């Protein structure tokens, strides 16, 4: 599954699940595919990873957007 979020600061961010895994990756570190960072709870890039097993693109996008908002809150202090 894959979704893209357009941002002012980072341009287009692609979120996706890796082949054969339920973990969600984001290309925020400039590395595509599973070389990207795994998203984790509370807007982190380390810790308890977030995964998605369902088949709803809408729900997948909600999870990614929720993480992105939490990530921005942490970055802005």
C-alpha positions as CSV (number, residue, x, y, z in Angstrom):
1,X,0.0,0.0,0.0
2,X,1.2,3.5,-0.7
3,X,0.2,7.1,-0.2
4,X,1.8,10.5,-0.8
5,X,1.5,13.6,1.4
6,X,2.5,17.0,-0.1
7,X,4.3,19.2,2.4
8,X,5.7,22.7,2.3
9,X,8.9,21.8,4.1
10,X,9.8,18.4,2.7
11,X,8.0,18.3,-0.7
12,X,6.3,15.0,-1.4
13,X,6.6,12.3,1.2
14,X,5.8,8.8,0.2
15,X,4.5,6.4,2.8
16,X,4.3,2.7,2.0
17,X,4.3,-0.8,3.4
18,X,7.3,-2.9,2.4
19,X,6.9,-6.1,0.4
20,X,6.2,-9.0,2.7
21,X,6.0,-6.7,5.8
22,X,3.3,-4.7,7.5
23,X,5.6,-1.9,8.7
24,X,5.1,1.5,7.3
25,X,8.1,3.3,5.8
26,X,8.5,7.0,4.9
27,X,11.2,8.4,2.5
28,X,11.9,11.3,4.8
29,X,15.6,10.5,5.0
30,X,16.0,10.7,1.2
31,X,16.3,7.0,0.8
32,X,13.6,5.2,-1.2
33,X,12.0,1.9,-0.5
34,X,12.7,-0.1,2.6
35,X,15.9,2.0,3.1
36,X,13.5,4.7,4.2
37,X,12.7,5.2,7.8
38,X,10.1,3.2,9.6
39,X,7.4,5.4,11.3
40,X,7.0,4.8,15.1
41,X,4.5,5.9,17.8
42,X,4.3,9.5,18.9
43,X,5.8,10.9,15.6
44,X,9.1,9.3,16.1
45,X,11.5,7.5,13.7
46,X,12.6,5.0,16.4
47,X,10.8,3.1,19.1
48,X,7.5,1.1,18.7
49,X,7.0,0.8,15.0
50,X,3.6,1.4,13.4
51,X,2.3,-1.3,11.1
52,X,-0.8,-1.6,8.9
53,X,-2.4,-4.9,7.8
54,X,-5.7,-3.8,6.4
55,X,-6.7,-3.1,2.9
56,X,-8.3,0.3,3.1
57,X,-6.3,3.1,1.4
58,X,-8.3,5.7,3.4
59,X,-7.4,4.2,6.7
60,X,-3.7,3.8,5.7
61,X,-3.7,7.5,4.7
62,X,-5.2,8.5,8.1
63,X,-2.5,6.6,9.9
64,X,0.2,8.3,7.9
65,X,-1.3,11.8,8.3
66,X,-1.7,11.3,12.0
67,X,2.0,10.3,12.3
68,X,3.1,13.3,10.1
69,X,1.2,15.8,12.4
70,X,2.8,14.2,15.5
71,X,6.2,14.3,13.8
72,X,5.9,18.0,13.0
73,X,4.8,18.8,16.5
74,X,7.9,17.1,17.9
75,X,10.2,18.9,15.4
76,X,8.7,22.3,16.1
77,X,9.0,21.8,19.9
